[in-house]
Structures are given as C-alpha cells and as structure tokens.
Amino acid sequence: MPYPELTVSTSPARDGGADAIILALPPLDEAASVLADWPGVEEVLRGIGFSGTPGTTTRVFAPAATALPLFVVGTGSAPSAEAIRDAVGAAVRTTTGFARLAVALPHAEAHWRAAAEGAVLGGYRFEGYKSSESGKTRASHVVLHLSADVDPEELRAVDVTGSAVALVKDLVNVPAEWLGPADLAERAIEAVAGLPVDVEVLDETELAAQGYGGILGVGKGSDRPPRLVRLTYSPAGADRHIALVGKGITFDTGGLSLKPPASMVGMKFDMAGAATALAVVRAAAQRELAIAVTAWLCIADNMPSGRATRPGDVLRMLDGTSVEVLNTDAEGRLVLADGLVAASRTRPDVIVDVATLTGAVIVALGNRHTGVMGDDATVARYLEAAASAGEAAWQLPLPDHMEDELDSPIADLRNAKVGDPAGGTMFAGLFLRRFVGRTGEAADAPRIPWVHLDIAGSGENKASPFGPTDKGPTAATVRSLLAFLEAEIR
C-alpha cells in the first residue's frame, strides 16, 4: 500500500507499541495545560525556543516523558483543521526510518479527521524504480491516539480519500513509456474491479464510428491510438448525477507545435485530470455515496509524425462543431470538447471537467491555486467544498467580450490565439463552455451547470515540499471533488 495504514487508539501514545511518537502542539503558552501528561517536555521545548510554528518538526530528548523517540510538530496558535492537517502531514512526511508512528494531538482532538488525513497524505510514497532502498522510508502504519473512539465510517472515509489521492499520484508518476492510452484504460478497469461501476472503453475504430474528432485528431500522430473510457456509478435511489470529464494526455510533446526540451520534461503529468476523475468515481463507489457519478476519461498521446494534425487543419468535434487547430499544443481542450459533449448527452445535474490545461493559469495564480471557471452558482458550491477540504482554489472570469476571439475565418471556432498570451486561461474556458450542453431540447435552454478546473499549476509541486505535499504530483482537487459530491447529495 503506497500510504500508511491508519488506526485509532484510546490508549496513551507512549503505550501504543509504536517506534516513535509525534506530538502536535501550539505555542507553549497555549500548550502548558496539556503538557502535564508529558513530563520534561515543556522544559526542553522552552530550552530550545519552541515557538509552535506550523509544520516545524523537532526531535526532543525528554526521557521522563517516554522512552521512545519523540518528535514535536508545531500547529500554530488556535489551530484550524487545515493547520492540523498540514502539521501532522509534514511531521509524518519528514519523520522517516520508523515503521510505526504514534500521533497525539492533546490540544486539538476536535480536528482528529484532519490529522488523520494529514497522516495518510504525508505518508504517501511511490515505490519507483530505484535499485536500492534509500533507508529513509516512511511509516507503513500510523496510530492516532485520542481520548475517545471515532465513527468507523469516518475513519473509512479517510482511508478511501488516501487511496484516491494515492491512485492519482501513482498513475501520474508512471513514465509515459509504460502508460499509453490503452494502458491507462486497462488501469482504469483494474481500479474499479469488484465495485458497482460499469466500464465502457472506445478504441480508435469506435471513436471514429461515433464521431469523436477531437480525441482522434489529437491522438492520430502517435503509434499508440487514443481511447475514451466511461465509468458509471449509479446507486439505486440516487436523485443527483454528477459527470466528471478528465483530460488524459499520456504524453504531450506539443505535436507538430513542438514544445522546447525544457517544457517537455514532466509531460507524463498531462493525464492527471483523467486520473483524478477515475479516482473520484472509484472513491464514490467505495464509500457507497448516494449520488450517481460518471467519469469520462479522454485519453490520447500527443505526438508528432507524418500522420499528426497540422496547424491550420480543421477537426470536427462530436457535436459537429468545426475547429481550426492553430496550435497543436492546445490539445487538451480538443479532447475535453468531445468529453463534454458526450457527458452533456446524459443530461447530468452538474458537469465538472478537470485538466492540466494552460500554462497561463500558473502565470495568473501561481503553483498552488486551482483555476476555477463556470457558472457562478455552481462554482460557488465548488469553492465552498474546496475550502472545507483545505485546497486552494480561485475563480477566474469568463468574459463575454472575449467571445469574438474564438472566431475562425474558416471554421466555427479556433483552438488558440497564436502570438497573444493575454487571458489564455479564460480563452480556454470560453472554448470549453461552447461544448457544455443544454438542460433541455430548446436552443435557448440554459446550459447544464458546469465547473472547469485548471490544475496545470496545482497538480504538480515543483518547489519545496510543504505540509503533507511532496515534490511531484499533488492529486489536487481530489479531496475537494469528494467534498463537493457529499454536499450535492439531497
């Protein structure tokens, strides 16, 4: 298992059979009342100038308190659930070499679930391809010590969340050599085996027969043909249906609009949206949530060859819309267009698409915030869910005055505005909105409520680790989407 097994115990942390203890504490002026149970710790912490700075982990020598190695992590003053999640996550991530960790949070037991999430997120590790172990292995088991038992279903929900996040990170970490479109489709089938999830896979022949011109146009330059995977979880009695559409570019060279070498590094990450959609529908099924969830994984390899789509070519999307492809490196919106049309035909209550879509979102929001677009009411509900999950997200506009920029002289739309970097993230969002269907047959019926999540920045951490987050894939929006599904149940 790529993340630690989590259990809860009501016995004292020092008596739990762990190899080391993590004690989560605020500044000492707030912690004095609870440190009576940890003799000698307060004196040591005062001696080293412990300030309770969030996420700072210090090894403490306090033999009177415990014979086990003791690590103290700061939570900050009056810590929130998010602060506890980040503090415990940072401590578990950095406390290596111990198979079994005990975690005690005597000052913040009300936030036990956030602490539990921090432990499973911070303890994730990718087995990888190294020829030998580094010796700095993370714990395989974490015991959370509390004064009372917790609801087993809540504990199971934390484990399912950890599993969903780990699935995304595992898939994104696999080199593209071993994870082409057909491989990702097979991994999706394996991921939901034994669950009440129906799976349909369209290969290149079926995609052509049904008119998926966007997915085919992006994937035709590769020797590994594209796939569309539909996963359907539809429990009896569910009166809400959420459709998830994920971008699954298993490697993005940019096609004939070839990326420079430095920009091509890490492009195995470009299927993170599809991995996220897969993980969320699996988690919904594992938790038996009373809501129908369908995931559409739009999978292709974007490669240059004599067969590849050329700049200036015109593709016809699933709904018949013609698109002039001016930049073959703006491919994600082409595969998503087909997925949005297919999802719209099922008339769900909400459509959410997830994609590592634009470098422009990093310029606008940096590397931690997910760019969120769509209709205001549905976006507001998503942002509320993201806040409850402790994931950074920010709404960007879809300005009507930019609609004219989508026009092509020879087709219905163009997929990029070459040479004009202004508002690139919003341009992509406006392009996608054209493919979100209507709630009824009438041409003037309102569009299906829709949220677009651009995780090009938030989906990968290229900087220093923070909280429970390592360098590499972050599985951004997985926890927010699960919170969103729970909130949508009526």
MARSE-31740 format. One record per residue (C-alpha): residue in one letter; x, y, z; residue number from 0. Coordinates in steps of 0.25 Angstrom, whole numbers, plus 5000, padded with zeros to 4 digits. Example, Ala and Ser with C-alpha at 12.3 -4.5 7.8 and 13.67 -1.06 7.14 Angstrom:
! residues 2
REC  type  east  north    up  seq
REC     A  5049   4982  5031    0
REC     S  5055   4996  5029    1
! end
This chain:
! residues 490
REC  type  east  north    up  seq
REC     M  5000   5000  5000    0
REC     P  5006   5013  4996    1
REC     Y  5001   5021  5008    2
REC     P  5001   5017  5023    3
REC     E  4990   5008  5029    4
REC     L  4983   5017  5039    5
REC     T  4977   5013  5052    6
REC     V  4971   5020  5065    7
REC     S  4974   5016  5079    8
REC     T  4969   5021  5092    9
REC     S  4982   5017  5100   10
REC     P  4993   5027  5103   11
REC     A  5002   5029  5091   12
REC     R  5015   5024  5099   13
REC     D  5008   5011  5102   14
REC     G  5003   5008  5087   15
REC     G  5015   5000  5083   16
REC     A  5020   5010  5073   17
REC     D  5034   5012  5068   18
REC     A  5033   5027  5070   19
REC     I  5023   5038  5075   20
REC     I  5019   5051  5068   21
REC     L  5013   5061  5078   22
REC     A  5005   5072  5071   23
REC     L  5006   5085  5079   24
REC     P  5002   5100  5078   25
REC     P  5011   5111  5085   26
REC     L  5015   5107  5099   27
REC     D  5006   5118  5105   28
REC     E  4995   5110  5100   29
REC     A  5000   5096  5102   30
REC     A  5004   5097  5117   31
REC     S  4991   5091  5121   32
REC     V  4993   5078  5113   33
REC     L  5008   5077  5115   34
REC     A  5006   5072  5130   35
REC     D  5004   5058  5124   36
REC     W  5017   5059  5117   37
REC     P  5028   5061  5128   38
REC     G  5040   5069  5124   39
REC     V  5035   5073  5110   40
REC     E  5031   5087  5113   41
REC     E  5045   5090  5120   42
REC     V  5052   5084  5107   43
REC     L  5043   5092  5098   44
REC     R  5046   5105  5105   45
REC     G  5061   5102  5105   46
REC     I  5061   5101  5090   47
REC     G  5052   5112  5088   48
REC     F  5040   5104  5082   49
REC     S  5030   5114  5076   50
REC     G  5019   5105  5071   51
REC     T  5022   5110  5057   52
REC     P  5012   5102  5048   53
REC     G  5019   5090  5041   54
REC     T  5032   5091  5048   55
REC     T  5036   5077  5054   56
REC     T  5047   5076  5064   57
REC     R  5053   5063  5071   58
REC     V  5052   5065  5086   59
REC     F  5060   5058  5097   60
REC     A  5051   5056  5108   61
REC     P  5053   5042  5115   62
REC     A  5044   5045  5126   63
REC     A  5032   5046  5116   64
REC     T  5035   5034  5108   65
REC     A  5046   5024  5105   66
REC     L  5042   5025  5090   67
REC     P  5048   5035  5080   68
REC     L  5039   5048  5082   69
REC     F  5036   5058  5071   70
REC     V  5028   5071  5073   71
REC     V  5022   5078  5062   72
REC     G  5016   5092  5063   73
REC     T  5002   5095  5059   74
REC     G  5001   5110  5061   75
REC     S  4992   5117  5070   76
REC     A  4978   5113  5072   77
REC     P  4980   5103  5060   78
REC     S  4969   5101  5050   79
REC     A  4966   5087  5043   80
REC     E  4975   5091  5031   81
REC     A  4986   5095  5041   82
REC     I  4985   5082  5048   83
REC     R  4985   5074  5034   84
REC     D  4997   5081  5029   85
REC     A  5005   5080  5042   86
REC     V  5002   5065  5044   87
REC     G  5005   5063  5029   88
REC     A  5018   5070  5030   89
REC     A  5022   5062  5042   90
REC     V  5019   5048  5036   91
REC     R  5025   5052  5023   92
REC     T  5038   5056  5029   93
REC     T  5039   5046  5041   94
REC     T  5046   5035  5033   95
REC     G  5052   5022  5037   96
REC     F  5041   5017  5047   97
REC     A  5031   5006  5042   98
REC     R  5020   5010  5052   99
REC     L  5017   5024  5057  100
REC     A  5008   5029  5068  101
REC     V  5002   5043  5067  102
REC     A  4996   5050  5079  103
REC     L  4989   5064  5078  104
REC     P  4985   5067  5092  105
REC     H  4981   5081  5089  106
REC     A  4973   5079  5076  107
REC     E  4965   5065  5077  108
REC     A  4953   5072  5071  109
REC     H  4961   5072  5058  110
REC     W  4964   5058  5058  111
REC     R  4959   5055  5044  112
REC     A  4968   5066  5038  113
REC     A  4980   5060  5046  114
REC     A  4977   5046  5040  115
REC     E  4976   5052  5026  116
REC     G  4990   5058  5028  117
REC     A  4996   5045  5033  118
REC     V  4991   5037  5020  119
REC     L  4994   5049  5011  120
REC     G  5008   5051  5017  121
REC     G  5012   5037  5018  122
REC     Y  5010   5034  5003  123
REC     R  5022   5028  4995  124
REC     F  5024   5024  4981  125
REC     E  5031   5011  4980  126
REC     G  5038   5015  4968  127
REC     Y  5050   5009  4960  128
REC     K  5062   5011  4969  129
REC     S  5071   4999  4970  130
REC     S  5072   5000  4985  131
REC     E  5065   5006  4997  132
REC     S  5069   5020  5002  133
REC     G  5068   5016  5017  134
REC     K  5059   5028  5019  135
REC     T  5046   5020  5018  136
REC     R  5033   5026  5023  137
REC     A  5024   5019  5033  138
REC     S  5015   5008  5028  139
REC     H  5005   5009  5040  140
REC     V  5001   5022  5047  141
REC     V  4993   5021  5060  142
REC     L  4985   5033  5064  143
REC     H  4983   5034  5079  144
REC     L  4970   5040  5084  145
REC     S  4962   5041  5097  146
REC     A  4950   5034  5091  147
REC     D  4947   5025  5079  148
REC     V  4942   5031  5066  149
REC     D  4932   5027  5056  150
REC     P  4937   5015  5048  151
REC     E  4931   5021  5035  152
REC     E  4938   5034  5037  153
REC     L  4951   5026  5038  154
REC     R  4948   5018  5026  155
REC     A  4945   5031  5018  156
REC     V  4959   5036  5022  157
REC     D  4965   5023  5017  158
REC     V  4957   5024  5004  159
REC     T  4962   5038  5002  160
REC     G  4976   5034  5004  161
REC     S  4974   5023  4994  162
REC     A  4968   5032  4984  163
REC     V  4980   5042  4985  164
REC     A  4990   5031  4984  165
REC     L  4983   5025  4972  166
REC     V  4985   5039  4965  167
REC     K  5000   5040  4969  168
REC     D  5003   5026  4965  169
REC     L  4997   5028  4951  170
REC     V  5004   5041  4949  171
REC     N  5017   5036  4954  172
REC     V  5018   5025  4944  173
REC     P  5027   5028  4932  174
REC     A  5019   5030  4919  175
REC     E  5027   5019  4913  176
REC     W  5018   5009  4921  177
REC     L  5005   5017  4921  178
REC     G  5000   5020  4908  179
REC     P  4985   5021  4905  180
REC     A  4982   5006  4905  181
REC     D  4990   5004  4917  182
REC     L  4982   5015  4925  183
REC     A  4969   5009  4920  184
REC     E  4974   4996  4926  185
REC     R  4978   5002  4939  186
REC     A  4964   5009  4940  187
REC     I  4957   4995  4938  188
REC     E  4966   4989  4949  189
REC     A  4964   5001  4958  190
REC     V  4949   4999  4959  191
REC     A  4949   4984  4958  192
REC     G  4939   4978  4969  193
REC     L  4932   4991  4970  194
REC     P  4918   4995  4965  195
REC     V  4924   5003  4954  196
REC     D  4921   5000  4939  197
REC     V  4932   5002  4929  198
REC     E  4932   5005  4914  199
REC     V  4944   5007  4906  200
REC     L  4944   5012  4892  201
REC     D  4956   5009  4883  202
REC     E  4960   5017  4871  203
REC     T  4951   5009  4862  204
REC     E  4939   5012  4871  205
REC     L  4943   5027  4873  206
REC     A  4943   5029  4858  207
REC     A  4930   5022  4856  208
REC     Q  4923   5031  4867  209
REC     G  4930   5044  4862  210
REC     Y  4940   5047  4873  211
REC     G  4948   5056  4864  212
REC     G  4955   5064  4876  213
REC     I  4961   5051  4882  214
REC     L  4964   5045  4869  215
REC     G  4971   5058  4864  216
REC     V  4980   5059  4876  217
REC     G  4984   5045  4876  218
REC     K  4986   5041  4861  219
REC     G  5001   5045  4861  220
REC     S  5004   5034  4871  221
REC     D  5007   5020  4869  222
REC     R  4998   5017  4882  223
REC     P  4984   5020  4878  224
REC     P  4974   5028  4887  225
REC     R  4963   5023  4896  226
REC     L  4951   5028  4903  227
REC     V  4947   5022  4916  228
REC     R  4934   5024  4922  229
REC     L  4932   5019  4937  230
REC     T  4918   5019  4943  231
REC     Y  4914   5018  4957  232
REC     S  4899   5019  4959  233
REC     P  4894   5014  4972  234
REC     A  4879   5011  4974  235
REC     G  4871   5023  4979  236
REC     A  4881   5034  4975  237
REC     D  4874   5046  4970  238
REC     R  4886   5054  4966  239
REC     H  4896   5051  4955  240
REC     I  4910   5058  4954  241
REC     A  4918   5056  4941  242
REC     L  4933   5057  4942  243
REC     V  4942   5059  4929  244
REC     G  4957   5057  4931  245
REC     K  4968   5061  4921  246
REC     G  4977   5049  4919  247
REC     I  4988   5053  4910  248
REC     T  4998   5041  4914  249
REC     F  5010   5049  4908  250
REC     D  5009   5063  4902  251
REC     T  5020   5067  4892  252
REC     G  5012   5078  4887  253
REC     G  5010   5071  4874  254
REC     L  5015   5078  4862  255
REC     S  5015   5091  4870  256
REC     L  5026   5084  4877  257
REC     K  5030   5088  4891  258
REC     P  5044   5093  4895  259
REC     P  5052   5082  4902  260
REC     A  5051   5088  4916  261
REC     S  5036   5089  4914  262
REC     M  5034   5075  4910  263
REC     V  5040   5070  4923  264
REC     G  5029   5065  4932  265
REC     M  5018   5064  4921  266
REC     K  5015   5050  4926  267
REC     F  5007   5058  4937  268
REC     D  4997   5063  4926  269
REC     M  4988   5051  4929  270
REC     A  4985   5056  4943  271
REC     G  4971   5061  4940  272
REC     A  4967   5047  4935  273
REC     A  4974   5040  4947  274
REC     T  4966   5050  4956  275
REC     A  4953   5047  4950  276
REC     L  4956   5032  4951  277
REC     A  4960   5033  4966  278
REC     V  4947   5041  4970  279
REC     V  4937   5032  4963  280
REC     R  4944   5020  4970  281
REC     A  4944   5027  4983  282
REC     A  4929   5030  4982  283
REC     A  4927   5015  4979  284
REC     Q  4935   5010  4991  285
REC     R  4928   5020  5000  286
REC     E  4914   5016  4995  287
REC     L  4911   5031  4993  288
REC     A  4896   5033  4990  289
REC     I  4899   5040  4977  290
REC     A  4901   5036  4962  291
REC     V  4915   5039  4957  292
REC     T  4920   5037  4943  293
REC     A  4935   5039  4939  294
REC     W  4939   5041  4924  295
REC     L  4954   5039  4922  296
REC     C  4958   5046  4909  297
REC     I  4971   5039  4906  298
REC     A  4982   5042  4895  299
REC     D  4997   5043  4892  300
REC     N  5000   5056  4886  301
REC     M  5012   5052  4877  302
REC     P  5018   5058  4864  303
REC     S  5018   5049  4852  304
REC     G  5014   5049  4837  305
REC     R  5000   5046  4842  306
REC     A  4999   5057  4852  307
REC     T  4989   5068  4851  308
REC     R  4996   5080  4845  309
REC     P  4994   5095  4850  310
REC     G  4983   5100  4841  311
REC     D  4975   5087  4840  312
REC     V  4961   5086  4843  313
REC     L  4955   5076  4853  314
REC     R  4940   5073  4855  315
REC     M  4936   5070  4869  316
REC     L  4926   5060  4874  317
REC     D  4914   5070  4873  318
REC     G  4918   5074  4859  319
REC     T  4925   5087  4862  320
REC     S  4937   5090  4853  321
REC     V  4950   5095  4860  322
REC     E  4962   5101  4853  323
REC     V  4975   5096  4860  324
REC     L  4985   5107  4860  325
REC     N  4993   5101  4871  326
REC     T  4994   5086  4873  327
REC     D  5000   5089  4887  328
REC     A  4986   5094  4891  329
REC     E  4981   5079  4890  330
REC     G  4975   5077  4904  331
REC     R  4963   5086  4900  332
REC     L  4960   5078  4888  333
REC     V  4959   5064  4895  334
REC     L  4951   5071  4906  335
REC     A  4941   5077  4896  336
REC     D  4938   5062  4892  337
REC     G  4936   5058  4906  338
REC     L  4928   5070  4910  339
REC     V  4918   5067  4898  340
REC     A  4917   5052  4902  341
REC     A  4915   5056  4916  342
REC     S  4904   5066  4913  343
REC     R  4896   5056  4905  344
REC     T  4893   5049  4918  345
REC     R  4887   5061  4924  346
REC     P  4894   5061  4937  347
REC     D  4891   5071  4948  348
REC     V  4906   5077  4948  349
REC     I  4918   5075  4939  350
REC     V  4932   5077  4945  351
REC     D  4944   5076  4936  352
REC     V  4958   5074  4941  353
REC     A  4970   5077  4933  354
REC     T  4985   5081  4933  355
REC     L  4981   5091  4923  356
REC     T  4988   5104  4922  357
REC     G  5002   5110  4926  358
REC     A  4995   5123  4927  359
REC     V  4988   5119  4940  360
REC     I  5001   5118  4946  361
REC     V  5005   5132  4942  362
REC     A  4991   5137  4948  363
REC     L  4990   5129  4961  364
REC     G  5004   5122  4963  365
REC     N  5006   5108  4967  366
REC     R  4996   5104  4978  367
REC     H  4983   5110  4974  368
REC     T  4974   5103  4964  369
REC     G  4967   5112  4954  370
REC     V  4952   5110  4955  371
REC     M  4942   5115  4944  372
REC     G  4928   5112  4940  373
REC     D  4914   5117  4944  374
REC     D  4915   5126  4957  375
REC     A  4905   5118  4966  376
REC     T  4912   5104  4963  377
REC     V  4926   5110  4964  378
REC     A  4922   5116  4978  379
REC     R  4918   5102  4983  380
REC     Y  4931   5096  4978  381
REC     L  4939   5107  4985  382
REC     E  4932   5104  4998  383
REC     A  4935   5089  4996  384
REC     A  4950   5093  4993  385
REC     A  4951   5102  5005  386
REC     S  4945   5091  5014  387
REC     A  4956   5081  5009  388
REC     G  4967   5091  5011  389
REC     E  4970   5092  4996  390
REC     A  4974   5106  4990  391
REC     A  4965   5110  4978  392
REC     W  4961   5123  4972  393
REC     Q  4950   5127  4962  394
REC     L  4954   5133  4949  395
REC     P  4944   5140  4940  396
REC     L  4939   5136  4926  397
REC     P  4937   5150  4920  398
REC     D  4927   5151  4909  399
REC     H  4936   5162  4902  400
REC     M  4946   5151  4899  401
REC     E  4936   5142  4891  402
REC     D  4940   5148  4878  403
REC     E  4954   5143  4880  404
REC     L  4949   5129  4878  405
REC     D  4944   5132  4863  406
REC     S  4952   5126  4852  407
REC     P  4951   5130  4837  408
REC     I  4949   5116  4832  409
REC     A  4943   5108  4844  410
REC     D  4933   5110  4855  411
REC     L  4944   5112  4865  412
REC     R  4959   5113  4866  413
REC     N  4966   5106  4878  414
REC     A  4977   5116  4881  415
REC     K  4980   5131  4878  416
REC     V  4995   5129  4874  417
REC     G  5004   5141  4878  418
REC     D  4994   5147  4888  419
REC     P  4997   5142  4902  420
REC     A  4986   5151  4909  421
REC     G  4976   5143  4916  422
REC     G  4980   5129  4911  423
REC     T  4973   5122  4923  424
REC     M  4960   5129  4921  425
REC     F  4961   5127  4905  426
REC     A  4962   5112  4908  427
REC     G  4950   5113  4918  428
REC     L  4941   5120  4908  429
REC     F  4945   5110  4897  430
REC     L  4941   5098  4906  431
REC     R  4928   5105  4910  432
REC     R  4923   5104  4896  433
REC     F  4922   5089  4897  434
REC     V  4914   5089  4910  435
REC     G  4900   5084  4906  436
REC     R  4887   5090  4910  437
REC     T  4877   5085  4921  438
REC     G  4866   5083  4910  439
REC     E  4864   5082  4895  440
REC     A  4861   5096  4893  441
REC     A  4873   5104  4887  442
REC     D  4871   5115  4897  443
REC     A  4870   5105  4909  444
REC     P  4880   5109  4920  445
REC     R  4894   5101  4919  446
REC     I  4896   5090  4929  447
REC     P  4902   5095  4942  448
REC     W  4917   5094  4939  449
REC     V  4931   5095  4946  450
REC     H  4944   5095  4939  451
REC     L  4957   5092  4948  452
REC     D  4970   5096  4942  453
REC     I  4981   5089  4950  454
REC     A  4993   5092  4942  455
REC     G  4999   5099  4954  456
REC     S  4993   5092  4966  457
REC     G  4994   5078  4960  458
REC     E  5009   5077  4961  459
REC     N  5018   5083  4972  460
REC     K  5032   5087  4966  461
REC     A  5036   5095  4978  462
REC     S  5040   5090  4992  463
REC     P  5031   5080  5000  464
REC     F  5020   5087  5009  465
REC     G  5010   5081  5019  466
REC     P  5007   5067  5014  467
REC     T  5011   5070  5000  468
REC     D  5024   5065  4993  469
REC     K  5030   5069  4981  470
REC     G  5023   5063  4969  471
REC     P  5008   5060  4966  472
REC     T  4999   5066  4977  473
REC     A  4985   5060  4973  474
REC     A  4980   5074  4974  475
REC     T  4964   5075  4974  476
REC     V  4962   5060  4978  477
REC     R  4958   5064  4993  478
REC     S  4950   5076  4988  479
REC     L  4942   5068  4978  480
REC     L  4939   5057  4988  481
REC     A  4934   5068  4998  482
REC     F  4926   5074  4986  483
REC     L  4919   5061  4983  484
REC     E  4916   5060  4998  485
REC     A  4910   5074  4998  486
REC     E  4902   5071  4985  487
REC     I  4894   5059  4992  488
REC     R  4880   5063  4995  489
! end
